[in-house]
């Protein structure tokens, strides 16, 4: 795993500012503590920081094809590099290293824009082709690895993390209000939205090329729209799950250094523990963390699984003071507000993991693919009730009744499935958020018109699918990005590479088409009848079973207690902490004149929210306050950056750099 940066002079002037490249590169030193190099070629320049995982002596970058001058910087792992190497060798290519980087370079020289479709793995890379005067940036199918770009001062910049752009003298670090608004509702800047104005993402499954003043965006892979294949029996789906998950895990085990496992003791990570124990020749080191409170700590479950499989397990207990101590440091690493409270605990865990390994397997992605978030994924049950009410009473009458009675019945006002989904899938409802925003901020975000259109488009694309499959599709397309961003940026803040077998694209392409009844299943016909009289949130995991197929797979490999346990999801006791001193800190921060003078939020609305804690499940009141604090603390990191730039100017010391050139054919 690595950090990559680059600059292209858009008007063709030579890129000879070595100092800029080095400063950008060193901003990402945490992503690659093992090596650092740069390469200049005409108007383009690349910088690289390396965390050595495959072919430690031979995989140095930037890597250049000596015959064509094609240069590559690459972050990630190509799991099928050996198969591609064999194919390329038959086509006449000769290899000088054992690295997946050289295979990727040769693949681009051979197939150019068709190369990404041949890759299996997680990757974000940039290629400069002097013969075509073209710079191309590519990101993996599901967005496991990040890649950002921006324009400033006549230069096109790219980097693994936006913080590298801060080194360009023409870059202005200003918050993007649409991105912050997206964060308050969905805990992330969804899809193309971002936290810094003018900073863009290369989207999952996309290629972006720049040549002679023209920009060309290509989509080489799209998340398949679900088409439930009811012709395949459950037993066959089960065999496919074992086969494809085992294959995905084997790919993730490719490394020349020791690997570990993030183990919560839940179903997903326990399945991976079982597979690692069978497929990995070295002793498996596993890691978990909790808060020492029985309701918020999965440590005993993780330790039971580790003991069952004979893993070398480390469990950390994090105190509240430790949790808060890394908050501002992690904000600078994340280049935006933190998405999930347990990111802070995960950061502490990653720093401990780094003492033993540099690569760790994670269970992220299983819930999105196999139906793990019952509270929202069961919501189509409620949507069908809304549709029934509309047919019986008429849409206007049903909506009027819902607004009059309030509470859960307000869902009767939803005219379309996407409206109902957005009414249940959020951390802060749109209407509540809008009441907090100032008039200027609300005008700037345009009542989230562009944000909501993303979900409308996704629902429209899946209009022919069952309502359950629509929801699962949207979770896979949008929600997963939040978790993958967290895994990469928090892990790499501690120089840890996270690998995600459940986000293997072949596994995804298969199981998006598995009928949702094998993901969410009623416990009995009586349970299904009882659910008619309650909400989806109260029915989930009480009257139904989530991740049905994975639980059946777990019955083959795991202890029974692990396969039936409810999802805990690494919660953080925010409400309790707010009640014991945290609320005072929140008031001090959010009602301070410095905060209010930004004009982002209404002072009276903030005071009202902080004065009346809301009795919500899942610490949702604490999450709202925590997110508001995240925004202000992150904005202060931008203030500090601007102040530092004003104080010190642009003078920097330049260090040495290197480049690796390879001959082809």
FENVEN-V418748 format. One record per helix or strand of 2 or more residues. SS is the DSSP state (H for helix, E for strand). FROM is the first residue (numbers start at 1). TO is the last residue. If there is no record, write none. Layout:
ss = (SS SS)
from = (FROM FROM)
to = (TO TO)
This chain:
ss = (E H H E E E E H H E E E E H H E E E H E H E H H E H H H E H H H H H H H H H E H H H E H H E H H H H H H E)
from = (2 18 29 35 44 63 71 81 100 121 134 148 155 162 177 200 206 214 234 259 267 285 294 299 312 320 327 343 359 366 374 380 395 407 417 430 439 467 497 501 505 516 520 525 536 544 548 560 574 593 603 617 660)
to = (9 26 31 41 50 65 78 90 118 129 139 152 159 167 186 201 211 219 252 262 279 290 296 309 317 325 334 353 361 370 377 393 405 413 424 436 461 493 499 503 511 518 522 531 539 546 557 564 590 596 611 648 662)
